[in-house]
Amino acid sequence: MSKNEFFDRIDAIKEKMYKIAYSYSKSESMAIDAVDEAVYQGYIKRKQLRQDIYFETWIIRILINICNRQFRDAKKLEGFDESF
């Protein structure tokens, strides 16, 4: 998949990606960060996509994994004690 084709496909689903990320994080800034990270990771790994017809499913899965990681990281920070 070429660079231009990748970004054309991202442009077509970026709003959907944001809505999904926001539904996980309930934070505008975290949703934007998750979408940006998913686009970056997808771009780097785009040659690993075996069939172009699964592009949207593939990039959304990357996004959901990033959202889940953000959630786990936030939970770890909640338990962090700043008293030391």
C-alpha positions in Angstrom: 0.0 0.0 0.0 1.4 3.4 -1.0 1.7 6.3 1.3 -1.0 8.3 -0.5 -3.4 5.3 -0.5 -2.8 4.8 3.2 -3.6 8.4 4.1 -6.6 8.6 1.7 -8.1 5.6 3.5 -7.3 7.2 6.9 -9.0 10.4 5.9 -12.1 8.5 5.0 -12.4 6.9 8.5 -10.7 9.4 10.8 -13.9 10.7 12.3 -15.0 7.1 13.0 -11.7 6.4 14.6 -12.0 9.5 16.8 -15.5 8.5 17.9 -14.3 5.0 18.8 -11.3 6.4 20.8 -13.5 8.9 22.6 -16.0 6.1 23.6 -13.0 4.3 25.3 -11.4 7.3 26.9 -14.1 9.9 27.5 -11.3 12.5 27.0 -10.9 14.6 23.9 -7.1 14.8 24.3 -6.7 11.1 25.0 -8.9 10.3 22.0 -6.8 12.5 19.7 -3.6 11.0 21.0 -4.9 7.5 20.4 -6.0 8.2 16.9 -2.6 9.9 16.1 -0.7 6.9 17.6 -2.9 4.4 15.7 -2.2 6.3 12.4 1.5 6.3 13.1 1.6 2.6 14.1 -0.6 1.7 11.1 1.7 3.6 8.7 4.8 1.9 10.0 3.1 -1.5 9.9 1.1 -1.1 6.7 3.2 -3.7 4.8 2.0 -6.3 7.3 -1.6 -5.9 6.2 -2.1 -9.0 4.1 -5.4 -8.0 2.3 -6.3 -4.4 1.6 -10.0 -5.2 2.0 -9.4 -5.5 5.8 -7.8 -2.1 6.2 -10.5 -0.5 8.2 -10.8 -3.5 10.6 -7.0 -3.7 11.0 -6.5 0.0 11.8 -9.5 0.0 14.2 -8.0 -3.0 16.0 -4.7 -1.1 16.4 -6.7 1.9 17.7 -8.6 -0.2 20.2 -5.3 -1.8 21.5 -3.9 1.7 22.0 -7.0 2.8 23.9 -6.8 -0.3 26.1 -3.2 0.5 26.8 -4.0 4.1 27.7 -6.7 2.8 30.1 -4.2 0.4 31.8 -1.6 3.1 32.1 -4.1 5.5 33.6 -5.1 2.9 36.1 -1.5 2.4 37.1 -1.1 6.1 37.6 -4.2 6.3 39.8 -2.4 3.9 42.3 0.8 5.9 42.2 1.6 7.4 45.6 3.3 10.8 45.3 4.1 11.0 49.0 7.7 9.8 48.8 
